[in-house]
Amino acid sequence: MDVTAQFPTKLRVRTGEPMARHTSFGVGGPADYWVEVRSLGALRLALETADRLRMPRTIMGHGTNSLVADDGIEGLVIYNRYMDFEAHGADGWVRVASGHSMARLAGRCAQLGLGGMSFAIGVPGTVGGAVYGNAGAFGSDVAAVLKSARVWRRSHEVELAAPDFKFDYRRSNLHGDDSKPVVLAASFGVRRADPVTLRRELLTFARRRRATQPQGQNAGSFFMNPDGDYAGRLIEATGLKGLELGGAFVSPVHANFLSARPGGTARDVLDLAIAVREDVAKATGVRLTPEVRLLGRWNCHARALFT
């Protein structure tokens, strides 16, 4: 049976799309089915169709916090480019679509003289992923600014207030939810501020980021910071900075950045992450928790080692 024939023609679904093109690690095998959506209607249609076909679905933004298996991803990958933006500065909020870049959101708010979102210049992903994982940088995070978000749950939608997400460090209660929720859009609280001052703040943050964080094929911070400490400090103190394993390495610039070399594989990155976590645990007694999601056809052994 030709499964692609069961998708609405509006969606323009492709088969075998290489996910290495769509993740910051630059590794990973193909998606069974892949579609790019640029509107709320198209996003809803893709979700409805996957659920109707009882097909696994994966939402991808910038692919900055995901490690896709070399054997690819089962089901439908929805590449979210829904990027609507509404500013209501007089009322103290902005409404942003889930596929909108967090860094671009910081810039747009600065231009409009709306403060409170400058930290987002340091968040590499999109609004949907940022809400899902309570992303943050430079001393702030989504939990500090979110007012509400619209969430899809198996063919119905609900607007949830910020407390409903029960945010924790780099987590929300969307994690592990069997209904496979998807953030559609979010409202953030903002305040009037001087645009010149905000632009200077963004420039300072951007310079700090360039000075302390490596470029290349990585997903930003790989591990969460444990209570009262920093994952990068623990990794460096264990003597792992610069460690190489296959086609992956621990950055010599920042030890909590694990990178893939050109030609490296997702398994190289996973093996390196497992080795780093085990060595840090042996040396310090701290078992680091990954921020990065494993997506796709990883075997049970690989997932068990990294949970």
NORQUI-V998313 format. One record per backbone hydrogen bond with DSSP energy under -1.0 kcal/mol. CO is the residue of the C=O (numbers start at 1). NH is the residue of the N-H. E is the energy in kcal/mol with one decimal. If there is no record, write none. Layout:
co = {CO CO}
nh = {NH NH}
e = {E E}
//
This chain:
co = {1 2 3 4 8 14 17 18 19 23 29 30 31 33 34 35 37 39 40 41 42 43 44 45 46 47 48 49 50 56 58 60 63 65 67 69 69 72 73 75 76 77 78 79 82 84 86 88 88 92 93 94 95 96 97 98 100 101 102 103 104 105 106 107 108 109 110 113 115 117 118 119 120 125 126 127 128 129 130 135 137 140 141 142 142 145 147 148 149 150 150 151 152 156 158 160 161 162 163 165 168 171 172 174 177 182 184 185 186 187 187 188 191 194 195 196 197 198 199 200 201 202 203 204 205 206 207 208 209 216 217 222 222 226 230 231 232 233 234 235 236 240 243 245 247 248 249 254 256 257 259 261 265 266 267 268 269 270 271 272 273 274 275 276 277 278 279 280 281 289 293 295 296 299 300 301 304}
nh = {3 5 6 7 11 34 31 21 22 26 19 73 16 77 14 79 81 43 44 45 46 47 48 49 50 51 52 53 55 76 78 80 24 293 295 29 72 297 32 33 58 35 60 37 99 97 95 91 93 190 88 188 86 186 100 128 127 105 106 107 108 109 110 111 112 114 113 193 191 120 121 122 123 102 130 131 132 133 135 142 140 137 144 145 146 189 162 187 160 184 185 158 182 153 151 149 164 165 166 173 171 168 175 177 180 152 98 150 96 147 148 94 115 198 199 200 201 202 203 204 205 206 207 208 209 210 211 212 213 218 260 291 292 229 234 235 236 237 238 240 239 243 250 248 261 245 259 257 222 251 249 264 269 270 271 272 273 274 275 276 277 278 279 280 281 282 283 284 285 224 67 69 298 303 304 305 307}
e = {-1.1 -1.0 -2.2 -1.3 -1.8 -2.5 -2.4 -1.3 -1.8 -1.0 -1.6 -1.7 -1.2 -2.8 -3.0 -3.1 -2.9 -2.2 -2.8 -2.3 -2.4 -2.2 -3.0 -2.5 -2.3 -2.3 -2.5 -2.5 -3.0 -2.8 -3.2 -2.9 -2.5 -2.6 -2.4 -2.9 -2.0 -2.6 -2.3 -2.0 -2.5 -2.3 -2.8 -2.4 -2.1 -2.9 -2.8 -1.2 -1.6 -1.6 -2.2 -2.4 -2.7 -2.7 -1.6 -2.8 -2.2 -1.8 -2.0 -1.6 -2.6 -2.4 -2.0 -2.2 -1.6 -3.0 -1.3 -2.4 -1.5 -1.6 -2.0 -2.2 -1.7 -2.4 -2.3 -2.4 -2.2 -2.3 -2.1 -2.0 -1.7 -1.8 -1.0 -1.7 -2.7 -3.2 -1.9 -3.1 -3.1 -3.2 -1.1 -2.0 -1.8 -3.4 -2.8 -2.2 -1.7 -1.8 -1.3 -2.5 -1.9 -2.3 -1.4 -1.8 -1.9 -3.3 -2.3 -2.4 -3.1 -3.2 -1.3 -2.0 -3.8 -2.3 -2.5 -2.0 -2.0 -2.4 -2.3 -2.3 -2.4 -2.8 -2.3 -2.2 -2.4 -2.3 -2.0 -1.5 -2.1 -1.4 -2.5 -3.2 -1.2 -2.1 -2.0 -2.5 -2.4 -2.8 -1.3 -2.0 -1.7 -2.5 -2.8 -1.6 -3.3 -3.0 -2.8 -1.8 -2.9 -2.9 -2.3 -2.8 -1.6 -2.5 -2.9 -2.1 -2.6 -2.6 -2.2 -2.7 -2.5 -2.4 -2.4 -2.5 -2.2 -2.2 -2.1 -2.7 -1.8 -3.4 -3.1 -2.4 -1.8 -2.0 -2.7 -2.0 -1.1}
//
